[in-house]
Amino acid sequence: MSLWVCLFAVGAFTVSVMLTLILRRAVLTTGLIDVPNERSSHSVPTPRGGGLAIVISSVTAIAVLAALGAIRVPLLLALCGGGVAVAAIGFLDDRGSLSPGKRLLVHFCAAAWAVACVGPLSELRIGMEVIHLGIAGYAISVIGIVWFLNIFNFMDGIDGIAASEAIFMCGAAVLLSTQSGTGDIAAAAAAIGAASLGFLVWNWPPAKIFMGDVGSGYLGFAIGVLALADDARNPVGLWIWIILAGVFVVDSSTTMIRRMSRGERITVAHRMHAYQHLARRAGHAAVTASAAAINVVWLLPCAFLGSLRPVYAFWLAILALCPLVVGALAAGAGRPEMAK
């Protein structure tokens, strides 16, 4: 990673720390406060919308790095154009609840824009077989970005967990992308991860400010775009990114499937994720730290091995996620709160 990328990552971190503090003070005077209710995982009224600091600091760093030639223009357009749109609809939702239909319309438009910029997922490698997706790759890519964007939104339910996940995934992307020669992905990931780290200073349990949809939606979108850009150059990239996102993918998907099996509306807020069940028993800090430990100790080595041995990447993804599925079910993912 070049000196310029390192310098702008430090700058993104610094701006994010200061801007989050400024936003917190501004929000306290404007009344944008998340007041606890029966579906909340927190017990103290807390300002929300602090994710705007991540958006501003990372988008600025990415734009300047693109001007310096460290990030390719298509990736710049995908991240900044679509990312700002997703952040904007998230900000409006933070201020006054919007309908799921309006949010999804913007999400799909932003995802389609990103796919048009960086290209679709064209191939999948499973063992020795390479599947050419053709035009189906466009639909899979758009749906995949929207899916991951909303996964990040679903999982942003306790202090520090979404920012920590973004830092981990971006840090892993820097390591793996530098190794594979995709330097622009590493540069963008460094900016986004550094901005998330700056926000985490104020969001670590007990959180002084919440990220809000403006931040969680943007991060889910941005990381999804980075994954797609990597996938376009690497037929096993999808499996590597799914491994890295394993904690979020497994918990959210398991919870959603169990809720749908009971006929529940998945757009209704709840506290049925595994991490929420665990947080009520062990506390936010313990659960966030445990998720980070799983990421570093288990998922990162699996992803790294998959990048070194592409023929085994799919099977390594299965190996990496299966224990997480067992753990999520044991923790109560998708189980009604009062059920025993």
N, C-alpha and C positions, 0 to 999 in steps of 0.2 A: 504494500500500500504506500502511495506516494506521500511526501511530506505535506503537500497541499491538502490531501484528503485528511490526514491526521490533524492538521491545524484547523480545518473547518469542522471536523468532528468535535474538537475541543470548544470551538466557538458555538456550535449548536448546543452543546451541553450547558455552557455558561449562560447563553441567552435563554434557554429553557428554564434554568433554575430561577433566574431573575424575573422572567416574564410570568412564571407560575405564581411567584409571590405577588407580583403586581395584580394579576388576575384575581387572586384570592382576596386581596383587599378591595378590589372593585366589586367583586361579586357580593361580598359582605354588605356593601352599601346599596346594591341594586336589588337584593333579596332573592337571588337565584340560589336557593338553598334546598338541599335534598333532605326533606323532613322524614324521619323513619315512619314506616307503616308496617302492616302485618306481613308484607312480602319483602321487607328490607332485611339486609344482613348487618346493618349498623344500628346503633342505638342513640347516637348523638346527631343533631342537625348539622350538616356539613355542606360547605359550598361545592358546587359542581360546575363543570365546563372548563376545568383546568387543562384538558387535552388540547385546547386551542393553542397553548404554548408549544406543544409538540408539533402541531401543524405549521405554525409560523416559523419556528426555528429550523425545522427540517426542510421545509419547502424552500426557504431562503438559501440554506446551505447547498441543497441539490441544484438550484438554479445557478448559483455562482460556480459550482464545480462543473456544471455543464458548459458554462461560458469559458471555463479554463480548459475544456476538452477532456475532463476526467469522466464525464458521463455522456453517453450518446444521446442525441436529440430525441429519438423515438422513446427511450426510457424516460427522459425528462418530461415529455408531453404526456405520457401515460400516467406517471406518478403525480405530477403537479396539476394537470388538467382534471383528470378523474378524481384525484385525491381531494382537491379543493371543493369539487362538487359534493362529494360524500361528506366532507367535513361541514359544509354549509348546511346540508339538510339535517345533519346530526345536531348542529348548533340550534337550528330552529326547533328541532324536537326537544332539545334540552330546555328551551325557553317556554314551550307550550306543546303538549303532546300532539304529534301528527299521526294520521292514519297509517297503518302498515302499507297500504297500497301506494301512497305518495312516496314513502321512503323507498320501497322496492323499485318503483319506477326510476327514481334517480340512481339507485344502486345498479340496476341493469344497464341504464344508459352509460354510466361511468365505466362499467365493466366492458361494455361493447366498444367504447372509445379506447380503452387500454388495449384490448385485443387487436383493434385496428392499428394501433401504434406499434406494438412489439411483436405482433403475429400470434397465431393460435398454437396450441399444443398439437403437434403434427404426428408424433410417434410415441408409442409406449413400448418399453422393453420388459418382457417377462421371461426371465431366464435367458435362453438363447434366441427366443422369438421376438421379433420387432413387429408391432402392429401399426400399420399406417392408418391414421384416422380420417384423412381426407377432410371433407367439409364438416363432418361431425366434430372435428377438433375445435371449430369456432364455437359451437353450442356448448361443448364440454368446458371450454375455457371461460366463457362468460358466466355460466352457472357456477363453475368452481370458484371464481373470484367473489361472486355474490354470496355463495355458501360460506366461504372463509371469513368474509367481512362480517356476516351475521354471527358466526361462531365467536368472533372476538367480542362482539357486543353481548352475546349471551354469557360469556365467561368473565366479563368485567363486573363481578358482583361482590368481591371482597377487596380489602385494601391491598394494593400493590401487585395483584396477581397479573393483570393485563400488561402493565408496564414492564414487569419482570419477564413475562413471556416474550414481549417484543424485544427486549434487550438480548435475551438468550438467542432468539431466532436470527436477529440481525448480526449478533456476534458470530454465530455459527456460519451465517452466510458470508461474512468477511473471511473467515478461515477457509471455508470450502471453495468460495469463488476465487480467492487469491490463488489457491492451489490449482484450480482448473483454468485459470487465465482469463476469467470474466471479470476484469477489473472494474468496469463501470457498475456492475451489480454490487461489488464490494464497497465501492465509494458511496453509493446511495444507501446501502445498508448501514454503513458507518454513521452517516448523518442521521438516519432515523433512529438507530440504536442509541446514539449519544443524546439526542433530544429526549428520548424516553427515559434515559438515565437521569437527566436533569429534572424531569417531572417527578421521578420516583423519590427524589430527595424530600418532596412534600407529600407524597402519596403512600410512603411506607407506613405500615401500621404503627400507631393509630393515624390514619390519614388526616391531613390538614385540609385537603381538597380532593374532590373526585374528578376522574377523567371525563365522564359524560360521554354521550354518543358522538360528540364532535371529535373526541380522541379515539375511542374504541373503533368506531367505524373507519376512520382514516387509517389507523394502524392495520386493521384487518385487510383493508383494500390495498394499502401500500405493500404489505408483505405478500399478499396474493399476487400482485403485479410482479414483484421481484421473483417469486417462484415461477411464474409463467415465462418471464424473460429468460430465466435459467433453463426451464424445460425446453424452450424453443431451440436451445443449443445443445441439450443433453437429454437423450431419450430415457434416462433413468432419473432425471432430476425430480420428477413428480414424487417418486418413492422416497427420495431423500428429504424433501420438504414435508411430506406427510409424517415421516419419522420424527423430524424436528418439532412438528406441531402436535405430536402424539397426545400429550396431556389434554390439550384443548379439544382436539378432534374426538378423542374417545369419550371424554366426559359429556360434551355437548351432544354428540350423536347418540350415545346410549340413553341419555336423559330424554332426548326428543323421541326416539323410537318407543320407549316405554310409555311416554305420555300419549303418543299417537295411538298406541295399541289400546288405550283406555278411552279413546275418542275425545281427548282433551284438545282444546285450541292451543296450538304452539305459540301463538302471538300473545297469549295472556301471560303477564309476569308471574313468577313463581320463585320458590326457594328449594327446588328439587335436585339441583346439580349435586354431584358427589362432593365437590369442594365446599358447597354451602352446608351440607350435612356435617362435614368434618369441621368446618369453621365454628359451628355452634357448639361443638364438643371441645375443640382444641384451641380455638382462637385464630384470628386472621394471620398473625405473624407466623405461627407454626405451619399453617397450611400453605401459605405463599412460599415459605422457605423450603418446605418439603417438595413442592412442585418444582422449584428451582433445582433442588438436589437431584430429582429424577431426571430432569433435563440434562444436567451436566454429567451425572454418573452413568446413566443408562442410555438415553436417547442420542446424545452426541457421539459416543463411541460407535453405536449402531449405524448412524448416518455416515460417519467418517469411513467405516468399513465398507458401506455400500458404495461410497464414491470411489474407493480404491478397487473394489471388485464389482463392477456394474452388473455382471451376470447374476450376482446373488442379491441385488438391491431389492427386488420385489419380495423375496423370501425373508430378507432381513426386516423389511417393513412389517410383515406378518409376525415375525418373532418379537419385534420391538413392541407391537401394539397389544398382542394377546395378554400379557401380564397386566397391562393397564386396564383392559376390559374387565378382567377378573377383579382387580382392585376397585374399579368404579362401581361395579355391581355390589361388591361387599360393603362399600361405603354408603350405598343407598342411592346411586344415580337414578333419577326418575321415580323414586319412591315418594309417595305423599308424605308430608312432614310428620303427620301424626301416626302413620303406619308403623307397626312393629315387625 
